Amino acid sequence: SSGINAEYGGYKRRAVLVIPSEEVLKERSGAIPEAEKPEELPSDLQNEMKAYLTVPYIPEQVNEIEYVDGTEEEIKERVKKYNSEGQEWLKTHRKRRSFNSPRGGNRGGYN
């Protein structure tokens, strides 16, 4: 057989999902000394990430999934909640591009 599986035979595609609740995230970030805290992501980026967060599929994307910070059901519910929050945010804050805009709004057409 050819392709990546032949080259890396014996390896498994494994996902480790670390998706803590808001409470756990606040608790963990509170434990980091102020001088060592990373720069916080802008809220628009956080909301966009929430909107598009997904749980990978077995076997299409990975062979196995390890759920950290909760059970499979809890993590899937948390992802669903984050998706909902992010999608709501996108509905009210996404900048709409006009198809007639001079910045390349025409998709797939010939000029």
N, C-alpha and C positions, 0 to 999 in steps of 0.2 A: 504494500500500500504506500501511497505517497502523501505528501503534505506534512503539516505540523505534527500530527499524531504519530507518524512513522519516525520523525526526527526526535520527538520527545516521548517515546513510548513509556508507558508506566506511570506517567504523571496524570493527576486528576485536576480538573478545573473546579476549584473550591471557592465559594464566596463566604466571607465572614461579615455579617451585617451588624454594625455597631450603630444603632439608632436609638439613643436614649430618650426618655421622656423629657419634657421641658424642665421638670423639677430636678431630675438627676443631672441634666446638663448645667443648670444654674449652680447646683451643689458642687459639681466637679470644677466648674470655672471659678467658683468662689475659693476653692482650695489652692488655686495657682497664685503664687506670689505676684503682686502687681507688676514688678519689674520684668517678670518672665511671661506675662500675658501677651499672646499674639494680637496683632491689630484685628479688630472686629470687622467682619464682612459687612458691607453696606446692606441695609434692610431690603432694598430692591433685589439685590443678588440672593439674599437668603430666601425671599419669597419665591423667586423664580426657581431656585433649587428645590424648594418644597413642592412646587407645582409639577416638576418633572421627575421627582424621586420615584424609583421603581424597585421592586423585589425581583431578582433574576428568576428565570424559569429553568426547571430541571426537565429534561436533559438538554434542551436547546442551547442554553447559555452556560450552564455549569453542571457538574456532576453531583455536587452536594452543597448544602447551605448550613452554616453554623449561625445560630441566632444568639447574639450577646445582648444583654439588657432586656431580656424578656423571652416569652415563648413565641413560637411561630405566629400564633393567632394575635398576640399582643403587638408584635412588630408589624404585621400586616395591617392591623387596625390603626396603628400609629402612622404608617405610611399613607393610608387612606385619608386620615385626618389632615396630615401635612399637605397632601395633594389638594384637598378641598380648600384649605386655607390659602395655599399658593394660587390656585385657579381663581378664587374670589379676588385676590389681590390683582392678578393679571387682568381680570375683566375691567377693573377700574383704573389701573395705572399703566397698562401697556400703551406705548406710543403707536398709533396706527399710521401705517405708511399709505400714502395715496398712490394709486396705480399711475397717476399722471405726474408724479413728482419728477423733478429734473435729476434726481439722484439714482436713477436706474430702477424706478418702480415698475417698469414694463417687464414682465417675466416671460421669457421664452419667445418673445416676438422679434421680428426683424425691424431695424430702424432704417 
